[in-house]
């Protein structure tokens, strides 16, 4: 299993709307995330910043391909367009990324 932590900003005036969308995500999005091998996915908020955590349970060699398939899932582009209008990319993200990837420094089961 691979674990991921990511950071991203959210526009303060759009936070309530962002939260409303995530109370019950669209069924197609939920199914696509599960099909990609993503489990235990959470998003937290603090002071205008979002932190997401998820676990990928598929083979590590398939991660990139599964994320590409996820990006092509029905309605995913529509969902991302809505979400991205509420978000502010983290200034320390890598080129080509939207969320800034974090390095894991500790884990305990």
N, C-alpha and C positions, 0 to 999 in steps of 0.2 A: 504494500500500500504506500502511496505517496501522499503527503500532506502539504497543503498550500495555504499561506497567509498572504493577504493582499490589502493594499490601502488605496483609497480614492476619496476625493472630496465630493460633497453634495451641496448644492445651492441652498442656503438657509430658507429662502422663500419657497422652495420646492420640496423640502423635507417631508412635510405632512402628506403630500401627494405620493412621494416615493414610498413612504411607509404604507399607505393605502394599497398601492399596487402589490406590495409584498405580503399583505395579510393573506391573500389567496392568489397565488400566481396562476397564470393561465394553464389549463391542463396540458396543452401541447408543449409548453415550456418545461413543466414539471416532468413529463414523460421523456423529453429529449435529454434533460440533465441526467435522469436515471439511466437512460440507454447509453450515455457516454461513459458510464462507470463512476459518476460522481455521487458520493454519499456524505452524510453528515455535513451538509452545506448550511452555513450560518452567515448572516450579515449583522454587524453591530454598528451603532452610531455613537459618536462622542464629539461634541463641539465642532460640527461641520465636517467631520471626517468619518468615512465608512471603513470598517475592517471586515473582510470576509475570510472565512475559513472553510475549506472543504477537503475531503479525502477522495483520492482517485484509487479505485480498487482493481482496475484492469492491468494488463501487462505494461510495464514501463515503455516497452518498445512501440506500443500502440497509442501512447498518450497524444502525441501531436496529431495523428490521423483522427482520433476520436474527437479531439477539440475542433478539428476542421469539419467533421461531420455534424457536430453540435452547432457550429456556426451556420450550417446550411439547413438546419431543421426548419420545418414549416413554422411560420410566424416568428422565428427567432430574430430576423432582421427588424421586423416591426417592433418587437419587444425592446431590442437594443436601441433602436432609434428613440423610443419613448424614454428609456432610462438615461441614455447619454445626454439628452436635453436637460436633465436634472443634475448631472454629475460634473465634477471638475477633475480632470486628470491630475494625478499626483506629479509634482515637479521632478521627482526622482525616478520616475518610471523609465524603463528601457525603451529605446526607439521601437516603434511598432506595437507597443503595449498600451492598453488603456488603464488597467489597474497596475499599480507598482507592486512587483513581487517582493515578498519579504523572505529573509533567511531564517530558518528554524534554528534556534539556539538551545532549546530544551523541550523535552516531551516526556510525559509519564503516563502510562495507562493505569 
